[in-house]
Amino acid sequence: MEYDPYTNYKDSFLKSGFIGPLPLMAKEQALFLARHLTSLPNQQRVWDKALAVTDPLAYRVASDPELVRILRDLIGDDIILWGASIVVRQPGETHPWHCDMESSAPDGGFVSVWVGLLNTQKESSLRLIRGSHAYGVTVQELTAREQILRNDRRDEIALRLANSRKAGAEIVQPETGNGEAIIFDGRIWHGSDNSLSDKPRVSLLLQYARADITIRVPDFANLEWPFRFLEDVRPPVLAVAGDSERNANHVVPPPSLRLERQIQPSAHLIDTNLRCEDGTAYASTPCFLGHTDNLDYLECHYSVLMPGNSPHPPHAHLDEEILVVMNGSAELIVPSSTSDADPSTFSVSAGSAIYYPSYQFHTIRNGSSEPVLYAMLRWKSPAISAAKQLTPQLLQSSWVQKKNYSGPIAMTTFLEGATAFLGKLHAHITRIQPGGSYEAHRDSHDVAIFLIQGRIGILDKSIVAPAVVFLPAGCLHDMRAAGPEPAKYLVWEFHKTVPRPLADHVHHSSIAFDDQRSAYAER
């Protein structure tokens, strides 16, 4: 079905019981979301369908304004999100024909959104029987009457039973791809069969209802008819449109990454004499932690790493990250996975920096005979910003030693592009000759400055390298070289997260992870 953001899908939905596939997100965003959701640690939830109650990314997808607009056309203005779950089907795994127990009541008022995230194609997509939402009975009830067990609900049996309700029944398996969604009535007969021989299929199931309907948790120990429900459990639900009818359900606030404290302008001097004692491998000193107008979560610290040590094995996490070597020498280890026996290894010194996107495996190791000092910035957001995202980016330190540049101020860009959580991440090198300066101004983006060499005047302070300066968006600031030698520093700009609306497949340019980009930054 061709997607039109202004179409009213209600007639098609009422007739067939489903619409789609519709493009919900770009393929790259779907793959990112699959990696994130399958990496989440096991959490104590009321039930397995409470994912959106605890995960801000899942909630943001489920509350997408264009998706909600379609849902309002289908079931009315007051809508709750009562279920969100990640579904992984292994190669050859079949999910028998069924109706979802929670939404199978004959009066309706339920809509589910099945989103393909990874290895989604026709052979692994959802399968539905067109019009079965109007039969007034679940497939479980009909098979129970004939004593047909759950695992025996094959296609021929489902079709025979469907034709007994209305002649001409057919099984539909839409050709769905990663990032595309099938929106279906909660009563429809459906199942799936991942017929791919070697790939698991990952999907996200989002389940909605009219806000006046009370949601009940099934007794999953009994998957056959008659359905049983837990009378003493009120599952948490989220309001996504209109009046949430708080008396009908346990409505909870949406999850958030936003930290309470707002980060203020600040400068942080790094003590080059910092050492660890008593055999400790490394120690960290916090600089700032909180939110800005552009980011819900931003944290900065610097660490000292003693010779022969690494702070942790290679790991990956949701946060995007920047590491800047402030003093000494180290090795940056960038594996492709936990099992990578030959990871990329880069020897770096003061002035080197690397950007790690979300879920990039990485660590640092001090193979030298002296301590190394490095600073780190980590951030995340509830919205997946870019359709196509920056890959890891490395800047080597040779720019610090470079002398043949002209003018009082020289700037060289070495990185720019959209990331998972930023509309744009920009980085450049600046060199200011003694006496050089620029006038006071305000930026609409957050700015982090890593001073590698020299002394600068900023925020009415005289700051000597190595140091970290943070300027949140809107902060009035100027800059001058305040010492007898040039000031050399690395600037990172954090431009606001730009949530991509439904079906917006705009692709942003990315920069390859290679030595050519580092060489460009050194020119």
KELOLO-542814 format. One line per 4 residues: number of its first residue (from 1); their letters; for each residue x, y, z of C-alpha. Coordinates in nm, 3 decimals, decimal comma. Layout:
# KELOLO-542814
NUM	A	X Y Z  ...
This chain:
# KELOLO-542814
1	MEYD	0,000 0,000 0,000  0,139 0,338 -0,097  0,166 0,571 0,199  -0,006 0,909 0,193
5	PYTN	0,024 1,110 0,517  -0,315 1,273 0,453  -0,513 0,957 0,377  -0,794 0,844 0,603
9	YKDS	-0,746 0,469 0,629  -1,062 0,398 0,825  -1,271 0,245 0,543  -0,995 0,003 0,446
13	FLKS	-0,928 -0,080 0,810  -1,296 -0,152 0,881  -1,327 -0,376 0,578  -1,000 -0,574 0,593
17	GFIG	-0,906 -0,543 0,958  -0,561 -0,411 0,874  -0,371 -0,156 0,668  -0,013 -0,152 0,549
21	PLPL	0,266 -0,194 0,522  0,328 0,174 0,590  0,676 0,329 0,627  0,723 0,419 0,993
25	MAKE	1,098 0,483 1,000  1,404 0,457 0,776  1,574 0,119 0,751  1,882 0,246 0,935
29	QALF	1,666 0,369 1,221  1,491 0,031 1,237  1,823 -0,153 1,259  1,941 0,085 1,532
33	LARH	1,620 0,031 1,728  1,651 -0,348 1,690  2,001 -0,339 1,832  1,893 -0,118 2,118
37	LTSL	1,582 -0,313 2,217  1,755 -0,651 2,198  2,041 -0,515 2,412  1,822 -0,400 2,701
41	PNQQ	1,890 -0,575 3,030  1,613 -0,779 3,187  1,407 -0,546 3,401  1,142 -0,608 3,661
45	RVWD	0,820 -0,507 3,485  0,459 -0,580 3,572  0,451 -0,784 3,250  0,645 -0,833 2,927
49	KALA	0,438 -0,576 2,738  0,542 -0,279 2,952  0,850 -0,196 2,743  0,737 0,158 2,656
53	VTDP	0,680 0,234 3,024  1,053 0,200 3,091  1,228 0,270 2,761  1,212 0,627 2,620
57	LAYR	1,306 0,522 2,266  1,026 0,267 2,244  0,782 0,525 2,384  0,893 0,789 2,132
61	VASD	0,829 0,552 1,841  0,490 0,455 1,983  0,386 0,819 2,030  0,499 0,940 1,687
65	PELV	0,255 1,221 1,597  0,178 1,090 1,247  0,122 0,738 1,375  -0,109 0,872 1,645
69	RILR	-0,300 1,070 1,382  -0,373 0,747 1,195  -0,478 0,575 1,516  -0,720 0,856 1,599
73	DLIG	-0,884 0,805 1,260  -0,932 0,438 1,348  -1,047 0,432 1,713  -1,113 0,790 1,822
77	DDII	-0,942 1,082 1,991  -0,871 0,931 2,334  -0,604 0,661 2,310  -0,381 0,472 2,548
81	LWGA	-0,073 0,264 2,471  -0,113 -0,046 2,684  0,141 -0,281 2,527  0,489 -0,261 2,377
85	SIVV	0,710 -0,565 2,334  1,007 -0,678 2,132  0,943 -1,002 1,940  1,227 -1,221 1,814
89	RQPG	1,147 -1,517 1,590  1,430 -1,761 1,524  1,484 -1,918 1,178  1,202 -2,164 1,110
93	ETHP	1,004 -2,055 1,416  0,627 -2,044 1,377  0,380 -1,848 1,588  0,050 -2,038 1,553
97	WHCD	-0,270 -1,871 1,438  -0,426 -1,677 1,723  -0,606 -1,366 1,839  -0,431 -1,158 2,102
101	MESS	-0,607 -1,241 2,425  -0,600 -0,888 2,568  -0,769 -0,733 2,262  -0,998 -1,015 2,149
105	APDG	-1,324 -0,883 2,299  -1,591 -0,874 2,024  -1,675 -0,507 2,082  -1,335 -0,396 1,950
109	GFVS	-1,168 -0,064 2,027  -0,816 -0,206 2,001  -0,544 -0,142 1,740  -0,202 -0,307 1,717
113	VWVG	0,101 -0,183 1,521  0,353 -0,448 1,415  0,685 -0,291 1,309  0,952 -0,491 1,128
117	LLNT	1,299 -0,400 1,255  1,549 -0,665 1,142  1,541 -0,929 0,867  1,185 -0,837 0,778
121	QKES	1,063 -0,948 0,437  0,763 -1,130 0,298  0,901 -1,469 0,408  0,923 -1,354 0,770
125	SLRL	0,640 -1,103 0,787  0,314 -1,110 0,978  0,032 -1,321 0,829  -0,334 -1,228 0,864
129	IRGS	-0,675 -1,348 0,752  -0,849 -1,057 0,586  -1,176 -0,959 0,753  -1,141 -1,203 1,043
133	HAYG	-1,174 -0,920 1,295  -1,547 -0,915 1,217  -1,611 -1,287 1,280  -1,718 -1,225 1,640
137	VTVQ	-1,516 -1,520 1,764  -1,147 -1,599 1,818  -0,963 -1,874 1,638  -0,875 -2,015 1,980
141	ELTA	-1,244 -2,064 2,065  -1,321 -2,242 1,738  -1,020 -2,473 1,762  -1,105 -2,549 2,125
145	REQI	-1,451 -2,668 2,016  -1,280 -2,920 1,788  -1,008 -3,002 2,044  -0,735 -2,877 1,812
149	LRND	-0,421 -2,792 2,007  -0,232 -2,463 1,977  0,063 -2,602 1,781  -0,173 -2,773 1,534
153	RRDE	-0,331 -2,447 1,417  -0,189 -2,472 1,066  -0,290 -2,267 0,761  -0,542 -2,519 0,629
157	IALR	-0,720 -2,540 0,964  -0,729 -2,161 1,008  -0,867 -2,117 0,655  -1,132 -2,388 0,702
161	LANS	-1,251 -2,226 1,023  -1,243 -1,880 0,867  -1,454 -1,998 0,572  -1,703 -2,140 0,818
165	RKAG	-1,761 -1,783 0,936  -1,750 -1,617 0,594  -1,683 -1,771 0,253  -1,383 -1,658 0,052
169	AEIV	-1,138 -1,628 0,340  -0,777 -1,571 0,242  -0,441 -1,552 0,416  -0,251 -1,232 0,346
173	QPET	0,122 -1,196 0,407  0,219 -0,838 0,321  0,564 -0,781 0,175  0,693 -0,584 0,472
177	GNGE	1,047 -0,449 0,506  1,256 -0,315 0,792  1,104 0,008 0,923  0,757 -0,068 0,785
181	AIIF	0,445 -0,126 0,991  0,123 -0,325 0,965  -0,164 -0,171 1,161  -0,435 -0,421 1,250
185	DGRI	-0,753 -0,456 1,451  -0,685 -0,621 1,787  -0,940 -0,896 1,708  -0,787 -1,015 1,379
189	WHGS	-0,667 -1,373 1,330  -0,293 -1,366 1,269  0,031 -1,556 1,306  0,381 -1,566 1,166
193	DNSL	0,629 -1,811 1,020  0,991 -1,702 0,993  1,079 -1,916 0,693  1,425 -1,760 0,660
197	SDKP	1,679 -2,038 0,696  1,952 -1,856 0,889  1,828 -1,522 1,021  1,621 -1,427 1,325
201	RVSL	1,345 -1,174 1,264  1,305 -0,888 1,509  0,988 -0,681 1,534  0,828 -0,433 1,771
205	LLQY	0,464 -0,483 1,868  0,276 -0,174 1,987  -0,078 -0,217 2,120  -0,333 0,061 2,172
209	ARAD	-0,692 0,092 2,289  -0,964 0,348 2,338  -0,894 0,515 2,670  -1,228 0,408 2,820
213	ITIR	-1,147 0,036 2,789  -1,003 -0,137 3,094  -0,691 -0,335 3,012  -0,651 -0,676 3,173
217	VPDF	-0,344 -0,899 3,195  -0,403 -1,255 3,074  -0,299 -1,562 3,264  -0,026 -1,669 3,023
221	ANLE	-0,009 -2,010 3,187  -0,327 -2,079 2,990  -0,305 -1,994 2,620  -0,614 -2,189 2,518
225	WPFR	-0,981 -2,099 2,525  -1,146 -1,996 2,751  -0,907 -1,712 2,831  -0,836 -1,628 3,193
229	FLED	-0,722 -1,293 3,328  -0,541 -1,186 3,645  -0,789 -0,998 3,858  -0,532 -0,845 4,096
233	VRPP	-0,302 -0,685 3,836  -0,355 -0,341 3,683  -0,094 -0,298 3,409  0,062 0,045 3,358
237	VLAV	-0,058 0,226 3,045  0,051 0,547 2,872  -0,174 0,818 2,735  -0,080 0,903 2,375
241	AGDS	-0,383 1,109 2,269  -0,673 1,297 2,424  -0,823 1,216 2,764  -0,662 0,917 2,934
245	ERNA	-0,972 0,828 3,143  -0,761 0,770 3,454  -1,034 0,576 3,634  -1,033 0,301 3,371
249	NHVV	-0,662 0,217 3,390  -0,341 0,272 3,578  -0,201 0,561 3,371  0,167 0,637 3,431
253	PPPS	0,391 0,919 3,307  0,608 0,848 3,001  0,969 0,743 3,059  1,237 1,009 3,029
257	LRLE	1,614 1,036 2,995  1,604 1,400 3,098  1,815 1,476 3,402  1,676 1,730 3,648
261	RQIQ	1,982 1,955 3,664  2,046 2,198 3,379  2,414 2,230 3,291  2,561 2,577 3,337
265	PSAH	2,865 2,734 3,166  3,180 2,600 3,329  3,555 2,547 3,297  3,741 2,246 3,436
269	LIDT	4,119 2,238 3,477  4,287 1,898 3,446  4,566 1,824 3,690  4,854 1,670 3,492
273	NLRC	5,008 1,543 3,817  4,705 1,328 3,890  4,799 0,969 3,977  4,634 0,657 4,116
277	EDGT	4,756 0,500 4,437  4,758 0,153 4,592  4,768 -0,026 4,259  4,443 0,126 4,132
281	AYAS	4,425 0,110 3,753  4,236 0,432 3,689  4,034 0,706 3,855  3,776 0,951 3,720
285	TPCF	3,689 1,309 3,811  3,343 1,444 3,719  3,311 1,772 3,529  2,936 1,812 3,469
289	LGHT	2,617 1,609 3,441  2,267 1,715 3,347  2,055 1,835 3,056  2,071 2,123 2,812
293	DNLD	1,815 2,274 2,578  1,954 2,040 2,309  2,019 1,722 2,502  1,826 1,538 2,773
297	YLEC	2,138 1,368 2,907  2,498 1,490 2,887  2,789 1,389 3,106  3,158 1,478 3,107
301	HYSV	3,448 1,350 3,315  3,822 1,305 3,286  4,025 1,005 3,393  4,382 0,907 3,469
305	LMPG	4,484 0,563 3,343  4,797 0,407 3,482  5,059 0,220 3,270  4,969 -0,130 3,159
309	NSPH	4,598 -0,090 3,232  4,259 -0,058 3,065  3,950 0,074 3,246  3,727 -0,206 3,116
313	PPHA	3,708 -0,475 2,845  3,566 -0,360 2,511  3,203 -0,268 2,567  2,914 -0,097 2,389
317	HLDE	2,626 0,116 2,516  2,338 0,335 2,408  2,524 0,660 2,478  2,718 0,829 2,202
321	EILV	3,065 0,917 2,321  3,369 1,135 2,255  3,711 1,061 2,400  3,990 1,322 2,388
325	VMNG	4,345 1,244 2,501  4,455 1,543 2,711  4,803 1,431 2,820  5,024 1,127 2,760
329	SAEL	4,992 0,840 2,511  4,755 0,545 2,482  4,596 0,295 2,244  4,235 0,314 2,134
333	IVPS	4,085 -0,031 2,081  3,786 -0,050 1,844  3,655 -0,407 1,795  3,375 -0,489 1,557
337	STSD	3,218 -0,718 1,820  3,291 -0,886 2,151  3,447 -1,177 1,961  3,674 -0,967 1,736
341	ADPS	4,017 -1,126 1,776  4,192 -0,856 1,572  4,034 -0,521 1,663  4,139 -0,192 1,509
345	TFSV	4,405 -0,035 1,733  4,520 0,326 1,713  4,823 0,472 1,892  4,729 0,820 2,007
349	SAGS	4,871 1,110 2,209  4,755 1,445 2,346  4,516 1,613 2,104  4,383 1,290 1,952
353	AIYY	4,009 1,235 1,968  3,757 0,975 1,865  3,379 0,972 1,828  3,195 0,649 1,909
357	PSYQ	2,834 0,612 1,790  2,582 0,419 1,996  2,665 0,052 2,049  3,016 0,080 1,902
361	FHTI	3,249 -0,154 2,093  3,552 0,029 2,232  3,805 0,069 2,511  4,135 0,244 2,582
365	RNGS	4,462 0,090 2,695  4,774 0,254 2,836  5,071 0,070 2,690  5,318 0,345 2,780
369	SEPV	5,534 0,387 3,088  5,356 0,704 3,207  4,997 0,781 3,310  4,759 0,906 3,043
373	LYAM	4,485 1,164 3,101  4,176 1,164 2,883  3,839 1,339 2,891  3,508 1,190 2,787
377	LRWK	3,167 1,324 2,687  2,861 1,098 2,676  2,510 1,188 2,567  2,177 1,038 2,461
381	SPAI	1,826 1,140 2,367  1,485 0,971 2,355  1,448 1,034 1,980  1,636 0,864 1,696
385	SAAK	1,740 1,167 1,497  1,919 1,059 1,181  1,813 0,813 0,916  2,178 0,760 0,829
389	QLTP	2,427 0,812 1,107  2,794 0,897 1,149  3,032 0,607 1,187  3,332 0,614 1,428
393	QLLQ	3,562 0,909 1,358  3,929 0,940 1,455  4,141 1,254 1,475  4,514 1,205 1,523
397	SSWV	4,721 1,454 1,724  4,954 1,586 1,451  4,742 1,904 1,427  4,881 2,011 1,765
401	QKKN	5,239 2,024 1,637  5,150 2,191 1,308  5,291 2,546 1,279  5,240 2,663 0,918
405	YSGP	4,902 2,835 0,939  4,820 3,196 0,866  4,611 3,464 1,034  4,536 3,526 1,400
409	IAMT	4,269 3,250 1,403  4,272 2,930 1,197  3,988 2,676 1,203  3,969 2,334 1,032
413	TFLE	3,658 2,118 1,033  3,721 1,746 1,070  3,376 1,602 1,140  3,018 1,695 1,062
417	GATA	2,702 1,495 1,025  2,386 1,368 1,188  2,403 1,104 1,459  2,146 0,882 1,626
421	FLGK	2,072 1,155 1,882  2,181 1,481 1,722  2,054 1,675 1,425  2,421 1,753 1,369
425	LHAH	2,748 1,680 1,544  3,023 1,916 1,431  3,387 1,928 1,535  3,673 2,155 1,435
429	ITRI	4,026 2,245 1,538  4,105 2,605 1,630  4,446 2,772 1,665  4,462 3,128 1,797
433	QPGG	4,787 3,327 1,780  4,894 3,526 2,090  4,674 3,833 2,111  4,414 3,685 1,874
437	SYEA	4,048 3,680 1,973  3,689 3,672 1,856  3,396 3,880 1,976  3,124 3,781 2,218
441	HRDS	2,833 3,592 2,065  2,569 3,330 2,143  2,528 2,993 1,972  2,205 2,798 1,930
445	HDVA	2,399 2,476 1,994  2,595 2,347 2,292  2,973 2,378 2,269  3,245 2,174 2,441
449	IFLI	3,603 2,302 2,413  3,903 2,078 2,487  4,205 2,303 2,537  4,517 2,104 2,446
453	QGRI	4,786 2,373 2,438  4,829 2,732 2,558  4,608 2,963 2,761  4,271 3,120 2,676
457	GILD	4,052 3,387 2,827  3,688 3,281 2,843  3,395 3,316 3,088  3,592 3,595 3,261
461	KSIV	3,861 3,341 3,348  4,213 3,263 3,236  4,226 2,892 3,153  4,550 2,701 3,098
465	APAV	4,577 2,368 2,912  4,477 2,096 2,957  4,119 2,192 3,034  3,757 2,140 2,935
469	VFLP	3,514 2,430 2,887  3,140 2,387 2,836  2,910 2,652 2,688  2,540 2,559 2,672
473	AGCL	2,326 2,699 2,392  2,253 3,069 2,439  2,557 3,136 2,659  2,725 3,468 2,575
477	HDMR	3,098 3,410 2,532  3,406 3,542 2,361  3,758 3,401 2,331  4,116 3,526 2,332
481	AAGP	4,460 3,371 2,342  4,590 3,484 2,682  4,944 3,343 2,681  5,276 3,386 2,500
485	EPAK	5,218 3,083 2,274  4,932 2,992 2,040  4,623 2,843 2,200  4,514 2,517 2,036
489	YLVW	4,186 2,349 2,113  3,927 2,111 1,982  3,562 2,224 1,958  3,256 1,995 1,957
493	EFHK	2,914 2,136 1,869  2,595 1,956 1,970  2,303 2,058 1,750  1,950 1,976 1,862
497	TVPR	1,796 1,635 1,817  1,566 1,635 1,515  1,301 1,360 1,545  1,216 1,227 1,199
501	PLAD	0,842 1,224 1,132  0,660 0,918 1,002  0,785 0,805 0,660  1,050 1,076 0,635
505	HVHH	1,334 0,885 0,473  1,572 1,178 0,438  1,926 1,046 0,448  2,204 1,254 0,594
509	SSIA	2,561 1,230 0,468  2,800 1,025 0,678  3,176 1,035 0,702  3,375 0,715 0,667
513	FDDQ	3,601 0,585 0,941  3,937 0,609 0,771  4,275 0,778 0,783  4,187 1,014 0,496
517	RSAY	3,944 1,208 0,713  4,205 1,237 0,987  4,460 1,353 0,732  4,213 1,615 0,611
521	AER	4,181 1,749 0,963  4,558 1,787 0,985  4,597 2,002 0,674
